[in-house]
Amino acid sequence: MQTILKYLLQLRLLIIGAQVLGLVFIGARFHLAVPWPIVAAVLVAMAVYTAWSWRRLRAGGPANQGELVRQCAADLSALTVLIYFSGGSVNPFISLFLLPIVFAAATLPLRASAAIALAAIGCYTLLMFFNRPITSGASHVHGVELHLWGMWYGFVLSAGCIAYFVARIAQTLREHDRALARARERALEAERVVALGTLAAGTAHELGTPLATMAILAKDLETDLAALPSLQASVVTLREQIQRCKQSLARLATDAGELPADSGRQAAADQFLDELLHEWQQQQAHVAITIAVEGPRPAPRILADRTLRQALFNVLNNAADASASRVDARAAWNDRAMWLDVHDDGPGLTEQLRGLVGRRIVSTKGERGLGIGLYLAHSVLSRLGGHVEFDTPSGGGTHVHVEVPFAALRTAEV
């Protein structure tokens, strides 16, 4: 409604200027005795009222249906006064009564628009019987010419204003529909993430008992196989992996119970990225990894959100799983955002998969993956105002570009 009121005020100023020009030209061309003091008083009053309304609207004043009805009523009142002192219903500008009706019909409920239409019809009808004619020394032929040119000018003015208003309203409605579509899409994505979170919580609870059982059995096997060092080493590795799974589940349960404000820690961006990449490098010891961390120092301080850390881990782990033998990771930042570029030497992504990865739950790992990691990473990064892009360079492999604005990480001053 605020946008509609802005359009109405803008068009009113346009109409005031067009009326002044029309009266000046027609009055000079056909020697009409235009009552300029009254005309000037009405136009100045409407200009002042428009300026006051615009200032109040920008200051947060009411922008509702009642305000629009008052604005249309002011237009009808001013136009009625002008037409009354300039010939009544024979005035070519009488067609301007259509403009408040169009505004009301396009923006107000049926009852309010009907009231505006009836008021305009009533004013038009009264002006047929009550008016002050304009005197002129022009002949009858000149009088007909005056009326024809006045009708043409009034029609052009009305048609231009109506076309402009309807076009702007249509554009506003299209933008509103697109915003609603984006909001619905974000809501659907949020519902999927919530469903995945609920599923993850339930699965974590169910896995606790069998993991504890496997840890006990692995410990017993480690003791029983003391005489077989090779088998004992395999059992030790198995027990360590089971312990890692238990720690991950415990961290999941802990993070789920924390408040958002407690779910991260303050750190410089370079420290956060450096720790993240080196921890990932240690976990992926079977892959040759090169790391580069660069940017202007001192780096901005951020609140290192746990969900962001996990999202970046998902991207990095996916690159390590997809690679044949090597992964190159480069992290950088400026005063506005930080980004992460990861390039693996795997088979790359097909064109179809590039449009789906991160936006749908898909996997290129067969039985080794569920396709959830990149989907959750994309959801987290979108929530933080960032984005992730996938590309297949000409040299092969997959290139992933992640960018996160610092504003979304609640930057803090030291």
C-alpha positions in Angstrom: 0.0 0.0 0.0 2.9 2.4 0.7 4.1 1.9 -2.9 0.6 2.7 -4.2 0.4 5.9 -2.2 3.8 7.0 -3.6 2.5 6.4 -7.2 -0.6 8.4 -6.4 1.4 11.4 -5.0 3.8 11.4 -7.9 1.0 11.3 -10.5 -0.9 14.1 -8.6 2.1 16.4 -9.0 2.3 15.5 -12.7 -1.4 16.3 -13.2 -1.0 19.6 -11.3 1.8 20.6 -13.7 -0.1 19.4 -16.7 -3.2 21.4 -15.7 -1.2 24.6 -15.3 0.4 24.2 -18.7 -3.0 23.4 -20.3 -4.8 26.4 -18.8 -1.9 28.7 -19.7 -1.8 27.6 -23.3 -5.5 27.3 -23.9 -6.2 30.6 -22.0 -3.6 32.5 -24.2 -4.6 30.8 -27.4 -8.4 31.4 -27.1 -8.3 34.5 -24.9 -10.2 32.8 -22.0 -10.9 34.7 -18.7 -9.5 32.0 -16.4 -10.1 32.7 -12.7 -6.4 32.5 -11.9 -6.5 33.5 -8.2 -8.9 30.6 -7.4 -7.1 28.1 -9.8 -3.7 29.1 -8.3 -5.1 28.7 -4.7 -6.4 25.2 -5.4 -3.3 24.0 -7.1 -1.0 25.4 -4.5 -3.1 23.9 -1.7 -2.9 20.5 -3.5 0.8 20.8 -4.0 1.3 21.6 -0.3 -1.0 18.7 0.8 1.0 16.4 -1.5 4.3 17.5 -0.1 3.0 17.1 3.5 1.6 13.6 2.7 4.9 12.6 1.1 7.0 13.7 4.0 4.6 12.0 6.5 4.7 8.8 4.4 8.6 8.8 4.4 8.5 9.4 8.2 6.5 6.2 8.7 3.0 7.6 8.6 -0.1 5.5 7.9 -0.1 3.7 4.5 -3.4 1.9 4.6 -6.7 1.9 2.8 -8.1 4.7 4.8 -5.3 7.0 3.8 -5.8 6.1 0.1 -9.5 6.9 0.4 -8.6 10.3 1.9 -6.2 11.0 -0.9 -8.7 10.1 -3.6 -11.3 12.3 -1.8 -8.9 15.2 -1.8 -8.3 14.8 -5.5 -12.1 14.7 -6.2 -12.6 17.8 -4.1 -9.9 19.8 -5.7 -11.0 18.8 -9.2 -14.6 19.7 -8.5 -13.6 23.2 -7.3 -11.4 23.7 -10.4 -14.1 22.5 -12.8 -16.8 24.5 -11.0 -15.0 27.8 -11.6 -14.0 26.9 -15.2 -17.1 26.0 -17.1 -18.5 23.0 -15.3 -19.3 19.8 -17.2 -18.3 21.5 -20.6 -14.8 21.8 -19.3 -12.6 19.3 -21.3 -10.7 18.4 -18.1 -13.9 16.7 -16.8 -12.4 13.4 -17.9 -9.9 13.6 -15.1 -12.6 12.4 -12.8 -11.8 8.9 -14.1 -8.4 8.9 -12.4 -9.5 8.6 -8.8 -11.9 5.9 -9.9 -9.1 3.9 -11.6 -6.9 4.3 -8.5 -9.7 3.1 -6.2 -10.7 0.2 -8.4 -7.1 -1.1 -8.7 -6.2 -0.8 -5.0 -9.3 -0.7 -2.7 -11.9 -3.2 -1.7 -15.2 -3.2 -3.7 -17.1 -1.1 -1.1 -14.5 1.7 -0.9 -14.0 1.8 -4.7 -17.8 1.9 -5.2 -18.0 4.9 -2.8 -15.2 6.8 -4.7 -17.0 6.0 -8.1 -20.4 7.2 -6.7 -18.7 10.4 -5.3 -17.1 11.1 -8.7 -20.5 10.5 -10.5 -22.2 12.8 -8.0 -19.7 15.6 -8.5 -19.9 15.3 -12.3 -23.7 15.4 -12.2 -23.8 18.5 -9.9 -21.3 20.3 -12.2 -23.9 19.9 -15.0 -26.2 22.2 -13.2 -24.0 24.3 -10.9 -21.0 26.0 -12.4 -19.4 29.3 -13.5 -18.9 29.6 -17.2 -15.7 31.0 -18.6 -16.2 34.1 -20.7 -14.4 34.4 -24.0 -14.3 36.7 -26.9 -13.9 33.8 -29.3 -16.4 33.1 -32.0 -18.6 29.9 -32.1 -16.1 28.2 -34.4 -13.3 29.0 -32.1 -15.4 27.8 -29.2 -15.8 24.4 -30.9 -12.1 24.3 -31.7 -11.4 25.1 -28.0 -13.6 22.3 -26.8 -12.1 19.7 -29.2 -8.5 20.6 -28.4 -9.4 20.6 -24.7 -10.9 17.2 -25.0 -7.8 15.9 -26.8 -5.5 17.3 -24.1 -7.7 15.9 -21.3 -7.8 12.5 -23.0 -4.0 12.4 -23.5 -3.4 13.4 -19.9 -5.9 10.8 -18.5 -4.7 8.0 -20.8 -1.0 8.6 -19.9 -1.6 8.7 -16.2 -3.8 5.5 -16.3 -1.3 3.6 -18.4 1.6 4.7 -16.2 -0.2 3.7 -13.0 -1.5 0.4 -14.3 2.0 -0.5 -15.6 3.7 0.3 -12.3 1.0 -1.6 -10.3 1.5 -4.7 -12.6 5.2 -4.5 -12.1 4.8 -4.3 -8.3 2.5 -7.3 -8.4 4.9 -9.3 -10.4 7.8 -8.5 -8.0 5.5 -9.4 -5.1 4.7 -12.8 -6.8 8.4 -13.5 -7.3 9.1 -12.6 -3.7 6.4 -15.0 -2.5 7.7 -17.7 -4.8 11.2 -17.3 -3.3 9.8 -17.3 0.2 7.8 -20.5 -0.5 11.0 -22.1 -1.9 13.0 -21.1 1.2 10.2 -22.4 3.5 10.3 -25.8 1.6 14.0 -26.0 2.0 13.7 -25.1 5.7 11.2 -27.9 6.1 13.5 -30.4 4.4 16.4 -29.3 6.7 14.2 -29.6 9.8 13.1 -33.1 8.7 16.7 -34.1 8.1 17.6 -32.7 11.6 14.9 -34.7 13.2 16.0 -37.8 11.4 19.6 -37.2 12.4 18.6 -36.7 16.0 16.6 -39.9 16.0 19.4 -41.9 14.2 22.0 -40.6 16.7 19.9 -41.8 19.6 19.4 -45.2 18.0 23.1 -45.6 17.1 24.3 -44.9 20.7 23.6 -48.4 22.0 25.1 -50.5 19.1 28.2 -48.3 19.0 28.7 -48.8 22.8 28.3 -52.6 22.3 30.8 -52.6 19.4 33.3 -50.6 21.5 33.2 -53.2 24.3 33.6 -56.1 21.9 36.5 -54.3 20.1 38.2 -53.8 23.5 37.7 -57.5 24.3 39.1 -58.5 20.9 42.1 -56.3 21.3 42.9 -58.1 24.6 42.2 -61.6 23.1 44.4 -61.0 20.1 47.5 -59.8 22.0 49.4 -62.8 20.5 48.5 -61.7 17.0 50.0 -58.2 16.5 48.7 -57.7 12.9 45.1 -58.6 13.8 45.4 -56.6 17.1 46.4 -53.5 15.1 43.4 -53.8 12.9 41.1 -54.1 15.9 42.8 -51.1 17.5 42.0 -49.1 14.3 38.4 -50.4 14.4 38.0 -49.3 18.0 39.4 -45.9 17.3 36.9 -45.4 14.5 34.1 -46.5 16.7 35.3 -44.0 19.3 35.3 -41.3 16.7 31.7 -42.1 15.8 30.7 -41.9 19.4 32.4 -38.5 19.8 30.6 -37.2 16.7 27.3 -38.3 18.0 28.0 -36.7 21.4 29.0 -33.5 19.7 25.8 -33.6 17.7 23.7 -34.0 20.9 25.6 -31.2 22.6 25.3 -28.8 19.7 21.6 -29.5 19.4 21.0 -28.4 23.0 22.9 -25.2 22.7 21.5 -21.7 22.2 22.4 -20.1 18.9 24.5 -17.5 20.7 26.6 -20.2 22.3 27.0 -22.3 19.2 30.2 -20.5 18.1 33.3 -18.7 19.3 34.9 -15.4 18.3 38.0 -15.8 16.2 39.9 -14.0 13.5 38.9 -15.2 10.0 42.5 -16.4 9.2 42.6 -18.4 12.4 39.2 -20.0 11.8 40.1 -21.0 8.2 43.6 -22.1 9.1 42.4 -24.4 11.9 39.6 -25.7 9.8 41.8 -26.7 6.9 44.6 -28.2 9.0 42.1 -30.3 11.0 40.6 -31.5 7.7 44.0 -32.3 6.3 44.8 -34.5 9.4 41.5 -36.4 9.0 42.2 -37.0 5.3 45.7 -38.3 5.5 45.2 -40.7 2.6 44.8 -37.8 0.1 47.6 -35.5 -1.0 46.4 -32.0 0.1 47.8 -28.6 -0.6 46.5 -25.7 1.5 46.8 -21.9 1.0 45.4 -19.3 3.4 45.9 -15.7 2.3 44.3 -12.3 2.8 45.0 -8.8 4.4 45.9 -9.0 8.0 44.8 -8.4 10.7 41.8 -10.4 9.4 38.3 -9.4 10.5 36.9 -11.1 13.6 33.9 -13.3 13.2 31.7 -15.5 15.3 32.8 -18.9 14.1 29.4 -20.6 13.8 29.4 -24.4 14.3 27.0 -24.9 11.5 29.3 -23.0 9.1 32.3 -25.1 10.2 30.4 -28.3 9.5 29.1 -27.0 6.2 32.7 -26.2 5.1 33.8 -29.6 6.4 31.1 -31.2 4.2 32.4 -29.5 1.1 36.0 -30.4 1.9 35.3 -34.0 2.7 33.2 -34.4 -0.4 36.2 -33.2 -2.5 38.5 -35.6 -0.7 36.1 -38.5 -1.3 35.7 -37.6 -5.0 39.4 -37.1 -5.7 41.6 -39.6 -7.3 44.7 -38.6 -5.3 44.9 -34.9 -4.8 43.0 -31.9 -3.5 44.0 -28.2 -3.6 42.3 -25.9 -1.1 42.7 -22.1 -1.0 41.0 -19.8 1.5 41.0 -16.0 1.3 39.2 -13.0 2.5 38.8 -9.2 2.3 37.0 -6.7 4.4 33.6 -7.8 3.1 33.6 -11.6 2.8 35.7 -14.8 2.9 35.7 -17.6 0.4 37.0 -21.1 -0.1 38.1 -22.7 -3.4 38.5 -26.4 -3.5 39.7 -28.3 -6.6 40.0 -32.1 -6.8 41.3 -34.4 -9.5 38.2 -36.7 -9.6 36.0 -37.5 -12.5 34.1 -34.2 -12.3 30.4 -33.5 -12.5 28.0 -33.9 -15.4 26.1 -30.9 -16.6 22.9 -32.3 -15.1 24.5 -33.0 -11.7 25.9 -29.4 -11.5 22.4 -28.1 -11.5 21.3 -30.5 -8.8 24.2 -30.9 -6.4 23.5 -28.9 -3.2 19.9 -28.1 -4.2 18.7 -31.7 -4.1 19.8 -34.8 -2.2 21.9 -36.5 -4.8 25.1 -38.6 -4.5 27.9 -39.5 -6.9 29.5 -41.9 -4.5 27.2 -44.9 -4.9 26.9 -46.9 -1.7 29.6 -44.7 0.0 27.5 -41.6 0.2 23.9 -40.5 1.0 24.1 -37.1 -0.8 23.1 -35.2 2.4 26.4 -33.4 3.1 26.4 -30.9 0.2 22.6 -30.4 0.5 23.0 -29.3 4.2 26.1 -27.2 3.3 24.1 -25.4 0.6 21.2 -24.8 3.1 23.5 -23.4 5.8 25.4 -21.2 3.4 22.2 -19.8 2.0 20.9 -19.1 5.5 24.1 -17.1 6.2 23.7 -15.1 3.0 26.5 -17.0 1.2 26.5 -19.3 -1.8 28.4 -22.4 -3.2 29.1 -22.9 -6.9 30.2 -26.1 -8.7 32.2 -26.2 -11.9 34.1 -28.8 -14.0 37.3 -27.2 -15.3 38.7 -28.1 -18.7 41.6 -29.9 -17.0 39.2 -32.3 -15.2 38.0 -32.7 -11.7 35.6 -30.5 -9.8 36.1 -26.9 -8.6 33.9 -25.7 -5.7 33.7 -22.0 -4.8 32.2 -21.0 -1.5 31.6 -17.4 -0.4 30.3 -16.2 2.9 29.7 -12.5 3.7 31.1 -11.3 7.1 27.8 -9.5 7.9 26.1 -12.9 8.2 28.7 -14.0 10.8 28.0 -11.1 13.1 31.4 -9.5 12.9 32.7 -8.2 16.2 35.1 -5.4 16.9 38.2 -6.2 19.0 
